[in-house]
Amino acid sequence: MTTDPLVSTEWLAAHINDANVKVLDASFKLPGVLPLPKDDYLAAHLPGAVFFDVDAVSDHSNPLPHMYPSAEQFGRDVGNLGISNADTVVLYDAGGWVAAPRAWWMFLAFGHSNVRILNGGLKKWRAEGHPVESGEVKPKPASFKASYDPKRVRSMQQLIANVESRAEQVIDARAADRFEGRVPEPRAGIRSGHIPGARNVPYNQLFDAAGTMKPLEELRAAFTGAGVKLDAPIVTSCGSGVSAGVLTLALYRLGITDTALYDGSWSEWGQEKGPPIATGPA
């Protein structure tokens, strides 16, 4: 079994002042949702936490939202957040399990294995009476060398080929009504539906009302109940490659560490002239 990527609020409270523990607020919201995650961060964040902006740490030459940057850029951006290769990175977000798992998978994909997620995030931290701070933390820049592992990420071309081969199972983290094509997508100009052959495990089913991730047996049941074979290759997908990370995290906790994430996700596949789509239940 792998080392659990989650850490408890108790663990972090005991280690938050360790010199080599760096805390990042990786909160994210869909376009148009206010207040902005950065404004939430400025109002209240864990002591010493630096804001990790998934839109900033991305490939700015790509019109798709927050696509993976180059290893050089990731290393530079993360170094500017005060993180070195020797640090233990602890990620959290302020809402549900949305963006912290995406940032966690980016760190793993860029060669940094010493990365964890705070179980329950800011919500649980505050509910237990732990301190928060306001304002921006300006870290001292550090040196971070990144190396990219392409096996952890999939492109649209790979997914198009997979529709024919079905070599990998595609699991979509979006809500069922979006997956089935019953409601419009939140991003303008994007078709409704899903990748042909995909399965649907809505990410919000994987954690409880308190924001903590469900026990392993419940995670396993969520996947198997959706028709996922846990002993066969898996690619996770979602609206724009963020909440797919929640599925990736849950699978990792089940010992399935060799999955891949479709970076472009539905914001790429669902474009007007994109590949064929399916609608209705999986």
N, C-alpha and C positions, 0 to 999 in steps of 0.2 A: 504494500500500500504506500502511496505517496505521502509526503509531508503535506498536511492540510494547508491550503493556501489562506485559510481564514485565521485571524487572531482575535481573541476576545478583548472586550473593553478592559477587563481586569489586567490582561497581559500588557496592553498598551499603556494603561495608567501607571504600571510599574516601570515601563521602559521608555516612556515618551521623552525623558530628559537624557537618555543615553546619547553620547556624542555621535554614534554611527547609525542612529535610528532617525530617518527622515520621513516626515508625514506630509502627504499630498492630498489636497481636496480635489477630487476629479469629478465633481458634480457636472451634470449636463441636462439640458432641457431641449425639447423640440423647438424649431424656429417659431418665434412669435409668442412664446410663453414667458411671461414676466412675473416677478423680477428676474433679471438675467442671473445665471449661476454665479458669475463674478460678484454681482451685487450682494447675493446671499452670503457668499464667502466673506466679503468685507464687513457684513453685519455681524457674523458669528462663525468662527471656525475653531478647530482644535488648537491648543497652544502650539505656536511655532509652525503651524501648517502653511505650506506654500500652495498656491492655486495652480493646478495642472489643467490647462485649457486644451481640450481634445481638438478644437478647431484650429488652434494656433500651432500645436505640435502635429502638423499634417503637411501634405504636399500641396502647396499653394498654386502650383501650375496646373493642377487637376480641377476641373469645374465641379466634380462630384464632392459631396460634403466629407470633410475630415478623412481623406484617404491616407494610408500609411506614407510617412515621409521616407527619405533615404536614411541609411544608417548614419551618414555624416550629420544630417540635420537633427536626427533624434538625439545623437550624442551631444551635439551643441546645445540644443534646447533643454535637455535634461541637466546638462552641466550647469547651464544658467539658472536652473532651479536649485542649485546647491548640492546636487547629488553626484557622488563619485561611485566607481565600480565596487568600492569596499563597503558601501552603505547598505543597510537593511531598509527597504522602501515599504512604507505602510500607506495604503490608499484607502480613502473612504469617499462616500458621497452623502449629500444632505437629504436627498429624497429617498426613493426606493433603490433597489439594486439596478441601477441603470448604467452609469459610466465607469464606476471603479473597476468592474471586471474587464471592460475594454482596455483601460489603461494598464491593468495587470497583464493582460495578454500581449500588449505592445512591449512591455518590459521583457517578458519571456521571449518574444519573437526577436528582440534586439539583443539577446544574449545575457540578460540580467535575471538570474534565477532567484536571487534573494529579495523577493517581493511578496507582500502579503496584503490582504484586504481586511479591514476592520468589520467584523461581523456585527451587523446592526447599524453601522455608520454613525453619523452625527446624531440621529434621532435617539438611538439607544444610549449613546455617550451622555447626552443632555438629560435624558430621562433618569439616569442613575446619579445625576448631580455632579458629574465631572465638570471642571472649568472649561470655559470657552473664552476666546479673545475676539476683538474686532479690529478692523484696519488691515492693511497689507503687510505681510512679512517679506522683507527684502533680503533674500539669502546671499551669502558670499559665494560667487561662482566657483564651481569645482570642475575637475576634468573627468569626463565620462566617455569611454570608448565603447561604441556600439558595433555589433556585427549581426547582420540580418539573416534569419533562418526562413527561407521561402516556404518550407514545408508547413509552416503554421498558418499560412494565408493562401486563399484561392482567388483567382481572377475570373471575370465573366467568361473568357474563352474556355477555361478549365471546366466551368459549370455547364456551359453549352455542350461540351463534349460529354459531360457526365449524364446529361439528360438521355443520351443514347446508350451509354455504357452501363449506367446505374452502378458504377464501381463504388461510389460513395453515397451514403444516405445524406440528404439535405434536411436539416431541421430548422424550421422558421420560428423565431421567438415572438413574432407579432401576435396581437390579440386575434381571436378566431374570426371576428367579423371582417378584419382587414385581410387575413389569410384567405378567407373564402370569397373575398371580393364583394362583400355586401355593403361596404361603406367606402366613401372616397378616401384616398390617401391624404395625409396631412401636408405633403409637399405638392405644390402645384404642378400640373402637367404629367403626373405619374399615374399610370393605369392601375386598376385594382385587380388583385388576384395573387397567385403565387407561382413559383417555379414548378413546372410539371414534375410530379413524382415526389415533391417535398412532403414532409410530415410537419405537424404543428404542435409545439409545446410552448404556450405563452409564458414569457419569462416571469410574469408576476405570480404564477402558480408555484414558484419554487421557493418563496419565502413567506413568512407569516406576517400577521398584522403589525407585529413589533419591529419588522424589518430585518429579522434574523433568518438565515437560511434554514430551510426545513431539514429534518434528520435524513440521513443517507437512505434509509428504506423508502421514505416518501419521495425523495428525488428519483430513486430507481423506478418507483411505480409510475411517476409522471412520464418518464420516457417510454417504458415498456407499454404503458396504457395507450400511448400515441402510436404504437406500432414500430417503435425504434428497436433495432437489434443492437444491443450494447457490445456485442463481440465483432461487429463489422464496422468498416471505416465510416467516419462521420464528419460532415461539414456543417457549421452553424451559420445561420443567416438571420436577417431581421429587416428593419427599415433602412438603416444606413450604416450598419456594422458596429453599432454600440451595444444594444441590448442582446445581440447574439452572444456577446461575451458572458452574459449570465448563464446561458446554456453551457458554454465552454467551461465555465467555472464549476458548475454542478457536475458535469461529466468528469472533470479533473478530480473532484472530491470523491467520485466513485472509482477512481483509479484509472480512468480513461484519459490519458494525458497526450495522446498523439492525434487529437482532432485538429481541424483547420477552420479558419473563419473566413467567410466570403466578405471581403472588405467593401466592395461596392454595394452589396446587398440589394434591397428592392429599389433604392434610389437610382441604381444603375439598370437593373433588369427591367424595371417597370416603366422606363422611358418610352415615349410614344412609338419610336421605331426600334424598340428593343426586341429580344427573342420572344418566341411564343409563350403565352401564359396559360395557367389553368385557374379555374374558379370552383367554388363549392368545397365541401369537406375533403380531407385527404383520403 
